[in-house]
């Protein structure tokens, strides 16, 4: 499956033909017809924000349809026909208090990528934005037909809740923080698989009465750091199995980013010990493309932006140390290490890149500097004047002296650029890999030094030299306050009349 781009947006009338294809595929095993063009057009006209679709490579592969209702008019014993006004949607009112879900589906070909989860999250964000009490919907229980003679609907729902039975619809809804409010009888009489029963499911908006300004806006961003243990791996499959374990763990905490260390794939060099160091590193670079492909899928499947540390990469026959950003929408970008260390040059023949750039993401503007690069303050200042909010630093250091150089410089970058800095490194030993015998790290998230931030300037940090993950929340709105009202304002107070930074011949 070629996943070049994944996008969440509002449904448009011209999407109908693609939408119809996905509906027909999604409804093949269901006792209901798909929506006609007039119904979709009517929904978009009366409530455009409530009709959300997900696209893969610009093709609509899933959709969530909703209306707003005054719930007191219908209560907990309604049918689907009543709540939708017999599919005329005359029940919709902008003055209502509940976002009512009338349909959600994903094309079968694209299931397993957690796209439905994104649709649910978009609905929740919309509910918060519109200051509605809750999301309510009638949920099918399609596997109930298998248990209808031995279990009542209530018994069936209890067993699904305690994971004794799996139901493709209800299990997913429960996993997305919905609870069953009531069992509905004859909600969809034509639904033979559910035997006419449905669950009245609800998600409560805990921010009710606190109006959110923008749908999907992020102020508090969650960062996951992987402090990676260097251990032997026989092949890429073993390496990526361990990587997926960490992505899964960080994703479970609903993190926005996960950061891996520099050259975390170095254990794969063990098979090339018979070669000199430069040739061995070039052999390692041959694994980079398969690793890129694997991470691209993980970012989409686990709905998290991944900074895949760094990987050796050959470009036009030259060797570089490159960090890759895999966005959860399927897009990818890269940045080259500007300053290879003296040993990287002498042992491996590494070259330095020539571009420093800020990346836009759905959770803020970020920069990436690889290890040694963070020890050059000009680079992070170039990123800061482009409104970088979080700087990610994957690193690999063998001694505490080397680690402290990275740590102290990273902390300085956070203070002088009024941003957050996240660092992640490798730990442990690789006695069977030449030039990679030792690794020391204490991964951490650093903050500026002012009111509103920890007095230590450390948001969170790992136990030294122990394989683990670090989860930390950073508030981007606090950075905005710092820029305007901080005790000191490093970025504003620069004397650019006396000094400046020039990069590639241009003043920054």
N, C-alpha and C positions, 0 to 999 in steps of 0.2 A: 504494500500500500504506500503510495507516494504522498506524504503529508507535507506539502510545501507551506500551507497557510491555513490557520484556523481563526475564525472571527465570530464574535458574538455581536449581533446588531438587531435593530427592529426590522420586522418583516415588512416588505413592500409589495404592492399589488403585482408588480411585474415579476415577482418571484413565484407566482402560482404554479407555472408548469413544472418547475423543478420541485416545488413543494409537493405537487401531486404525485410525482414519481416516488418520492420518499414515503408519502402517506400510504400509497398502494403497497409498497414493500413492507412497511411497518404493520399494516393491518391485514396481511394475508391470512393469518390464523385467527382472526377475530370476527365476530358476528356483527359487524357494523360497516357502514359505508364511510368513505373518506369525505372530507369537507368539499363542497362545491365552490366554484370561484366567487359566486355572489355572497356566500357566507363569509369567506375570507375578506372580501372587499368591505363588507359591512363592519366586520370587527376592526379592521384597520381604520375605517372612517370614524367610528365612535370612540375608540380607545387605542390609538397607535402605539403608545408606550407599552401596553400590556401584551403585544404580540411580538415575541422574541424568537429569533431563529439563530441557528449555528450553521456556519458554512465551512466546508473543507475545500480548499483550492477554488474558492468562489462559488461552489455549488451548495445549495441548501440541502442539508442532510438531517435536520431535526428542527423541532419547533415547540414552543410552549405558548398556548393561547389562554387568555384570561379576561375577565371582566371585573368591575367593581360593583358590589351589591350592598344594599342596606339589609344586613343579615337578619335583623329583627323581624322583617316582613315575611321571612321564609322559615326560620327556625331550623331545628335539627331533624325534622321528619320530611324534608322536601325530596322531590325526585329530580333527576337530571332535566327532565322536560320542564318542570316548574321553575327551576333556578335559571334556566337559559331562555325562558319565555318561548318554549318550543322551538329553540334554535333561531329565534328572531333577535335575541339579545336586547329586547326592550327592557329587561330587568336591570341593565347596566345604568349606573348613576354615578356621576362624579362626586356626589355628596355621600356616597356609601362609606362603610367602615371596614369592609372585608374585601381582600383581593381573592376572587374565586377562580380557581384553576379549572378550565373546561377541557383541556387536552394537553398532552405532552407526549412526544414520541421521538425516536431516533431511528434512522435507516438501519436495518439489521447489519449491513456491511460495516457500519462504523460504531457498533456497540463494542464495549470493552475499552474504549478510549476515555471513559468518564465524561462524555459530552453531556449526558443527561444531568449529571451533577452540576455542570456549569449553568445549565438552564435553571435548575432549582436555585442556585446561588444568585442568579440574575433576578429571579422572582423575589427572593428575600430582600435584595437591595432595593428593588422597586417598591416593595411594601414599606420599607423603612423611609424611603424618599417621600412617599405620598402620605406618610404618617397614618397608616392603616393599622388596625388592631392585630390582624392576623392574616394568614393565608389558609383558606379552607378549600377542600376539594372532595369529591366522591372518588374513592379509589377502588379499582377492580381487584379481585382476588382470584386470578385466573387458574391457579392450581387447586382451588377448592373442589373442582369437579372430581378430582382423584380421591377425595376424602369425604365426600358428601354423605356416604352411607355409614360412616363410623364417627364423624365429628360434627358437632354443631358449628355454626359460623364462629361463635365466641370461642369454643375450644380450639378451632383451627387458628384463629388470630393469636390466641395465647401461645400456641406451639410455634408459630412463626416468630413471635416476639422473643421467645427464649431459644430461638435458632434450632428448634427440634425439627422444623419443617421449613423449607425454602420456598418463598413465593416471589417470582420475578418483579412484581410490582410492590407489594407491601414490604418485603424485606428491604428494598431499596429506599422506600419512603421512610421507614423507621431509622435507617442508617443516616438519613439526612435531617434528623432532628424533628420529624413529624411524630405526632402521637395520635392514637385512635380515639376520637371523641365519642363515637357511637357507631353501631351497626345499622345500616340502612337496608330495608327490604324493598324490593321492586324498584330500586334506583334506576337501573337499566334493565328492564325486563328481557330485552333481546340478548343480554349477555349470558349465553348458555354456559360458558366456562366458569363464571362466577355464580351460576345458578340464581341470578337475579339479585344477589346480595352485593353490598359494597361497604367499604369502610369510610366513615366520615373522618377524614384526617385533618389535622390542624397544626400549623406552626405559628407560635406566638411572637409578635414583635416586641422584644423587651425594651426597645427604644421608643415605644409609642409615646407621643406628645413631644418627642425631641426630633425636630424636623431635620432630616439629612439634606444637604444642599444639592448634591449631585449623585446620580446613580453610579455605582462602581467606583466612587472616589475613594482613595486610600490616604488616611492620615497616619494610622498606626500600621507599621509594616513588620512582619515577622520574618526573622532571619534564622536559618539553620546552618550550622557549621559542622563539617565532618572532620574530626581529628582521626586521620586514617592510619591504621596499623600496617606497616610494611611487612608482608608475609609472602611466602612463595605461592605462585599461581602457575598452573600447568598450561593455561591457555586464556584467550580473551573471554570465553564463556564463564570461567570461574571468576575472573576479575569483575566482569559486569554483573554477575550474580551478587557479589558483595556490594557493588555500587548501587544496585537496585534495592538491596536491603536497606541501605541508608536513605535513599530517596523515598522509599516507602515509609520509613520511620519518621522522617522530617515532614512528609506530606500528611501523615496522620495528625500532626499538630497544626495543620492548615497553614503551613509556612508559605510565604511568598517567594523566598529565595532559598536555595541550598548551595553552599560553597564547598568545593573539593580543593585539596591542596595541589601545589605545583608538582608535576611529574609523578603523580600518584600511581601511574602505571609502570614505574621503574622495575618492579619485581619481574616483569616479563623479559627483562634483559638477561636473565640467568642462562638462557639457552645460547647466548652469544658471548660467553666469557672467553671463548677461544679466539675471539677477534680483538683488535685493539679498540680502545674506548670510543674513538670517533666512528668506526665502522659499526660497533655495537649499538650506538645511539641511532644511527641511520637505519639499522634493522628494526629498532624499536619504533621508529617513525612509520614503518609500514603498517603498524597496527592502528594508526590514528584514524583513518577513514572508517573502519568498522566500529570503532569506539564512538565516533561522531554520530554515525547512524543509530547506534543503540541509545545514546543519550537523547537524541532528538525525539525518539519515541517515548522515552521515560518522561520527558518534560510535559508532553501532551497527556500521556496516560495518567500521570499523577498530579497534573494541574499545578505545577510548580516551575518557576524559573530556575534553571540550573546554570551555575558557573562551574564548568567542568575543569577546575584547576588550571593546569596547563599540560600540553602534549607536544612532543617533538614533531615538527612538521617540515617537510621538504617542499620548497617552492622554487621553481626554476633552478633546480639542482643545488640550492643552498639550504642549510639547516637552520631552523628558527625554533624558538620556544613560544608557543602560541596558546592563548586562553580563549575558550569558546563560550559564548553566551547562548543558551538554548531557551528561548521564550516558550511559555506554555501555550502560545497560540500557534506553535509550529515553526516560527521563524528562527533564524540563527545569525549571529554575527561573531566576529573574531577580533582579537587585538594581539599584537606582537610585543614580546618583551623588548624594551628599548635598550636596556643595558645588560647584556650577558655578563656574568661575573668573569674575572680573569681565568678561573679554572674551567668554566664552561667554554671559553674561547680556546684555551690551550689543550684541553682534553678532548673536547667534542667538535670544535670548529663551529660553534654557534655564532650566527650573525644577529645583529640587532635590528629591530623594526624602525619605522620612520613616521609613525602616525600615532597621535594621542586623541582619543575621542570619547564623548559622553554617549551613553546608550539610553534611549527612552524605553521604559517598561511600563507595565500596568500598575506598578507599585513604586513609581518615582524614577528620577534620573540617576543613573549609576555610572561609576567609572571602574576600571579594572587595571591594576598595576601588579605585575608579577614580581614578587619577592624583592630583589635588589632594586627594582625601579622605585619602590616606596622610599628609598634612602636618598632620592634626588627630589628636593622639595619643589623644584620648578614644574615637574610633571603634574603633581596633584593640584598645583595652583592653576595650571592651564585648564584642568578639568573643573575646578571650582568656579572659575569665571564663566564657565558654560553651564552653571547652575547645578552641578553635581550635588546630590544629597547623600548618597552612600558610596563609599569607596570599598571595593572588594580586593583583597590582597591574598592570593594563594601563594604559599611559600614552602620551601624545603631547606631546612638548615640542619647541620650535623652536630653543632656544639651549642652550648648555652650562650657563648659569646656571639655566634652568628644569629641565634634567635633574638637576643637582646637588641642587636642592631635593628632587626625588623620591627620588634615590638616598640622600642622607644621612638623610632622614626614614624611608625604608624600612629602612635599617640600624638606626636607633634603635628602630624598631618590633620588629625581630627580637630585639634585646637586652633591651628592657624588658618584652616579652611572652613571652620564652622560647619563640619559635616560629621557623619558617622563613618567609622572605618571598621570593617570586619576582616579578620585574618584567620586563615586555616592552614594547618601544616600537617606533615607526616610524622609519625613516631615509630620507634622500634628499630630493629636491626635487620640487615640483609647481608649476612656474612658470605653468601654464595654469589653475590653480584658485585663485580668490580666497580669501584668508584661510587658505590651506593651503600656502604657498610653501615652507616649510622644515621639516625634522624632524631631530632629533638624538637618538641613543640609544646606550646600552651596556647591554643587557639582562643580568640577573644573578640568581643565587640567593644570598641572604644567610642567615647563621646567627646563633645566639646567640654570646656571647663567654665561653667557659669551656673547661675541659679536655674533650676529645672532639670539639671543633670546630676548624676552621682558625683560626690566630692572626689572620688578616686578616678573619675573619667573612665570607669570600666562598667559597661552595662551588664556584661556577663563574661565568664571565662571558664575554660576547661581545666580539669586536673592535669598537671604537667605529665607528659609522656604516657598517657593512658588513652586507649582507643575509646572514643565516645562521640556523642553529638552535643552541641550547645544550641539551645533555642533562646532567642532574645527578641523582644519587641522594641522597636524604635519609633518615636513619634516625629513625623516630618513637620507637623505644625509647630512643634517646639523649636525646630530650626528656624522657621520663619520669624517667630518671635525673637529669637536670638539675633537674627540679622538686623532687626529693626530696633530692639530695645536692650540688647546685651550690655553688660557692664563695660566691655570693650568690643569694638567692631573691627576685627582684623581686615576683613575684605574691604569695607568702606574707607578705612583710615590709611590705606596704602598711599604712599607719596608717589603717584605715577608721574608727577611733574619732575621727579628726580630719577626714578628707575622704573623699569618695565621688563617684561619677558619677551624675547623674540624666539619664534619657533618656525623653522623652515623659511627664514627671511621675513616673517610677518610678526608685527607686534601683537601681543595677546592683550 
